């Protein structure tokens, strides 16, 4: 892998690459477009998981999709999502919380709905 290609098809179809891609896409869309539904990471994770299955199927020159490959795709999709959302939990800030030592959640003001790159996906 050269430094001119940070993500390749092969690297993106690994757990680390797929989780990294989901993490970056979700946080990038959140920061640039203020678009961050909870389901977005899961949909991207499932998409990348099934893209990996279809890539393997095409490389083997077989076109049939089995029940077991669908189950593996679903499980891998949830694994990618869990990994990406875990990374998000480690780096996220909880927007709207009061300073340490204060109890409760601060009320959000009408002009403060813009979320940052590291805002938690869960709020």
Secondary structure, 3 states (H helix, E strand, C coil): CCCCCCCCHHHHCCHHHHHHHHHHHHHHHHHHHCCCCCHHHHHHHHHHHHHHHHHHHHHCCCCCCCHHHHHHHHHHHHHHHHHHHHHHHHHCECCCECCCCCCCECCCCCCCCCCCCCECCCC
